[in-house]
């Protein structure tokens, strides 16, 4: 048996047609038909092929783990297994990898220099306090509290790392808005032990994810996604084709404490 024949057998056993599976997964019928023939050329790459297999398996009642493992063995022998890549999406105790201290120190130095230059160039005179207040309020992201400041893009996130926002709990919980600005990406998201979404999103798609305490996300193509957390725009969490794992709590995603 092969990956495609296993998928086809499970679909027939479930009493579903190709069109039924296409309607429920939003994967094109021709793509599903090619997958059942062990032709993954229409999937758009290995990451998308794994995502299609997981989504289709969920609809036809098949176990996605052996399907993805067999796909990796036959088509991507050097790629990480599905359990290795996505185990953090269901584990509430995933540990972040060690930070890149050299890069962090370099970024911190640049920030200090920029802030110093900006403060010298824009130091307000005693007679113009109103102008300072106007500048501060104009930088606030719509929808945040008056004391919150706009977050800057997290350009230092490494592929496969876990970002944890360590901030005091908020009564508003966590709200994450995913916007696909170009291309396609596979996305899996969980809340407090509950699956919030799993599937493939195309350019122009928007997904809103909410939870009272924690939202964890796995993005298969981080460079095409824009992430907005609790009203703070953090931009793309990685580069094109990079698999990135993210975790957000209530409050400012750039805050540390």
C-alpha positions as CSV (number, residue, x, y, z in Angstrom):
1,X,0.0,0.0,0.0
2,X,1.1,3.6,-0.6
3,X,0.1,7.0,0.8
4,X,-2.3,7.7,-2.0
5,X,-3.9,4.2,-1.9
6,X,-4.3,4.5,1.9
7,X,-6.1,7.8,1.5
8,X,-8.3,6.5,-1.3
9,X,-9.2,3.4,0.7
10,X,-10.1,5.4,3.8
11,X,-12.2,7.8,1.8
12,X,-14.2,4.9,0.2
13,X,-14.6,3.3,3.6
14,X,-16.0,6.6,4.9
15,X,-18.5,6.6,2.0
16,X,-17.2,9.9,0.7
17,X,-16.7,11.0,-2.9
18,X,-13.8,13.2,-4.1
19,X,-16.1,16.1,-4.3
20,X,-17.3,15.5,-0.7
21,X,-13.8,15.6,0.6
22,X,-13.0,18.7,-1.5
23,X,-16.1,20.6,-0.2
24,X,-15.2,19.8,3.4
25,X,-11.5,20.5,3.2
26,X,-11.5,23.3,0.5
27,X,-8.7,21.4,-1.2
28,X,-9.3,21.2,-5.0
29,X,-10.7,18.0,-6.2
30,X,-7.9,17.6,-8.8
31,X,-5.3,17.9,-6.0
32,X,-7.1,15.2,-4.0
33,X,-7.3,13.0,-7.0
34,X,-3.6,13.4,-7.7
35,X,-2.7,12.7,-4.1
36,X,-4.7,9.4,-4.2
37,X,-2.5,8.6,-7.3
38,X,0.7,9.3,-5.3
39,X,1.2,12.5,-7.3
40,X,2.0,15.5,-5.0
41,X,3.1,17.9,-7.8
42,X,0.0,20.1,-7.4
43,X,0.4,20.5,-3.7
44,X,2.9,23.4,-4.1
45,X,5.7,21.8,-2.0
46,X,6.4,19.4,0.8
47,X,5.0,21.6,3.6
48,X,1.6,22.0,1.7
49,X,1.6,18.2,0.9
50,X,1.8,17.4,4.6
51,X,-0.9,19.9,5.4
52,X,-3.2,18.5,2.8
53,X,-2.7,15.0,4.1
54,X,-3.5,16.0,7.7
55,X,-6.6,17.9,6.7
56,X,-7.9,15.2,4.4
57,X,-7.2,12.5,7.0
58,X,-9.3,14.4,9.5
59,X,-12.3,14.4,7.1
60,X,-12.0,10.7,6.0
61,X,-11.4,9.4,9.5
62,X,-7.8,8.3,8.9
63,X,-4.8,8.7,11.3
64,X,-2.6,11.5,9.7
65,X,0.6,10.5,11.6
66,X,1.5,7.3,9.6
67,X,0.4,9.0,6.3
68,X,2.7,12.0,6.9
69,X,5.5,9.7,8.1
70,X,5.2,7.5,4.9
71,X,5.2,10.7,2.7
72,X,8.4,11.9,4.4
73,X,10.1,8.5,3.9
74,X,9.2,8.4,0.2
75,X,9.2,12.0,-0.9
76,X,11.2,14.0,1.6
77,X,13.8,11.6,3.3
78,X,15.7,14.6,4.8
79,X,12.7,16.5,6.0
80,X,11.7,16.5,9.7
81,X,8.9,14.1,10.7
82,X,5.4,15.5,11.3
83,X,5.6,14.8,15.0
84,X,9.0,16.7,15.3
85,X,7.8,19.8,13.4
86,X,4.3,20.1,14.9
87,X,4.6,18.6,18.4
88,X,4.7,22.1,20.0
89,X,1.2,22.9,18.7
90,X,-0.4,20.5,21.2
91,X,2.1,20.7,24.1
92,X,1.4,23.3,26.7
93,X,4.9,23.0,28.2
94,X,7.0,23.5,25.1
95,X,10.4,25.0,26.0
96,X,11.8,27.9,23.9
97,X,15.1,27.3,22.3
98,X,18.1,29.2,23.4
99,X,18.2,32.8,22.3
100,X,20.7,34.2,19.9
101,X,22.5,36.5,22.4
102,X,24.9,38.0,19.8
103,X,22.0,39.1,17.5
104,X,20.0,40.3,20.6
105,X,22.9,42.5,21.8
106,X,23.4,43.9,18.3
107,X,19.7,44.8,18.0
108,X,19.7,46.3,21.5
109,X,22.7,48.5,20.6
110,X,21.1,49.7,17.4
111,X,17.9,50.5,19.3
112,X,19.8,52.5,22.0
113,X,21.6,54.5,19.4
114,X,18.4,55.3,17.4
115,X,16.5,56.3,20.6
116,X,19.4,58.6,21.7
117,X,19.5,60.3,18.3
118,X,15.7,60.6,18.2
119,X,15.5,62.1,21.7
120,X,18.2,64.7,20.9
121,X,16.6,65.7,17.6
122,X,13.1,65.8,19.0
123,X,13.6,67.1,22.5
124,X,10.6,69.3,23.2
125,X,10.9,72.8,24.5
126,X,9.2,73.8,27.8
127,X,6.7,75.9,25.9
128,X,5.4,73.1,23.7
129,X,4.1,70.2,25.9
130,X,1.0,69.8,23.7
131,X,3.1,68.8,20.7
132,X,4.7,66.0,22.8
133,X,1.3,64.7,23.8
134,X,0.1,64.8,20.2
135,X,3.1,62.7,19.0
136,X,2.6,60.1,21.7
137,X,-1.1,59.7,21.0
138,X,-0.6,59.4,17.3
139,X,1.7,56.4,17.7
140,X,-0.9,54.4,19.6
141,X,-2.4,51.4,17.7
142,X,-6.2,51.6,17.3
143,X,-8.0,49.4,19.8
144,X,-5.4,49.5,22.5
145,X,-5.5,51.3,25.8
146,X,-4.3,55.0,26.0
147,X,-1.1,53.9,27.9
148,X,-0.1,51.2,25.3
149,X,2.5,52.0,22.7
150,X,2.7,50.6,19.2
151,X,4.7,47.4,19.0
152,X,7.5,47.0,16.4
153,X,7.9,44.0,14.1
154,X,9.6,41.0,15.7
155,X,12.3,40.8,13.0
156,X,14.6,38.6,15.3
157,X,12.3,35.6,15.5
158,X,14.2,32.5,14.3
159,X,12.4,29.7,12.3
160,X,11.2,27.0,14.6
161,X,11.5,29.1,17.8
162,X,8.7,29.7,20.3
163,X,7.8,33.2,21.2
164,X,6.2,33.6,24.7
165,X,4.7,36.9,25.7
166,X,5.3,37.1,29.4
167,X,2.9,39.9,30.5
168,X,0.3,40.2,33.3
169,X,-3.0,38.4,32.6
170,X,-5.7,40.6,30.9
171,X,-9.4,40.4,31.3
172,X,-9.7,40.7,27.5
173,X,-7.8,37.4,26.9
174,X,-5.8,36.8,23.7
175,X,-6.8,37.9,20.2
176,X,-4.6,36.9,17.3
177,X,-5.4,38.1,13.7
178,X,-3.7,36.2,10.9
179,X,-3.6,37.9,7.4
180,X,-2.1,36.1,4.4
181,X,-0.6,38.9,2.3
182,X,0.7,36.6,-0.5
183,X,1.0,33.0,-1.6
184,X,-0.3,30.2,0.6
185,X,0.5,28.7,4.0
186,X,-0.5,25.9,6.3
187,X,-1.7,27.0,9.7
188,X,-2.5,25.1,12.9
189,X,-3.7,26.9,16.0
190,X,-4.8,25.8,19.5
191,X,-6.2,27.6,22.5
192,X,-6.3,26.3,26.1
193,X,-6.1,22.6,25.0
194,X,-8.7,23.2,22.2
195,X,-8.0,23.2,18.4
196,X,-8.9,26.6,17.1
197,X,-8.1,26.1,13.4
198,X,-6.1,23.8,11.0
199,X,-5.9,24.1,7.3
200,X,-4.3,25.9,4.3
201,X,-4.9,29.7,3.9
202,X,-4.4,31.6,0.6
203,X,-3.5,35.2,-0.2
204,X,-6.2,37.6,1.1
205,X,-7.4,35.2,3.8
206,X,-7.9,36.5,7.3
207,X,-8.3,34.3,10.4
208,X,-9.2,35.5,13.9
209,X,-8.1,33.3,16.8
210,X,-9.2,34.0,20.4
211,X,-8.7,32.4,23.8
212,X,-9.0,33.6,27.4
213,X,-5.4,32.6,28.3
214,X,-3.2,31.3,25.5
215,X,-3.1,31.0,21.7
216,X,-0.4,28.7,20.1
217,X,0.2,28.8,16.3
218,X,2.3,26.8,13.8
219,X,2.8,28.6,10.5
220,X,4.2,26.6,7.6
221,X,5.2,29.6,5.4
222,X,5.9,32.4,7.9
223,X,7.1,35.0,5.2
224,X,3.6,35.4,3.7
225,X,1.7,36.0,7.0
226,X,1.1,39.2,8.9
227,X,0.4,38.7,12.6
228,X,-1.6,41.2,14.8
229,X,-1.7,40.3,18.5
230,X,-4.1,42.1,20.9
231,X,-4.0,45.1,18.6
232,X,-0.2,45.1,18.1
233,X,1.1,44.6,14.6
234,X,4.2,42.4,14.8
235,X,4.4,41.8,11.0
236,X,5.7,38.6,9.5
237,X,7.1,36.2,12.1
238,X,9.7,34.6,9.7
239,X,10.9,34.3,6.1
240,X,9.4,32.6,3.1
241,X,9.1,28.8,3.5
242,X,10.1,28.9,7.2
243,X,8.1,26.8,9.7
244,X,7.6,29.0,12.8
245,X,5.9,28.1,16.1
246,X,4.4,31.0,18.1
247,X,2.7,31.4,21.5
248,X,0.9,34.4,22.8
249,X,-0.7,35.4,26.1
250,X,-2.8,38.5,27.0
251,X,-1.4,42.0,26.7
252,X,1.5,43.4,24.7
253,X,3.3,40.6,22.7
254,X,6.6,42.6,22.8
255,X,6.5,43.1,26.5
256,X,8.8,41.2,28.9
257,X,8.6,40.7,32.6
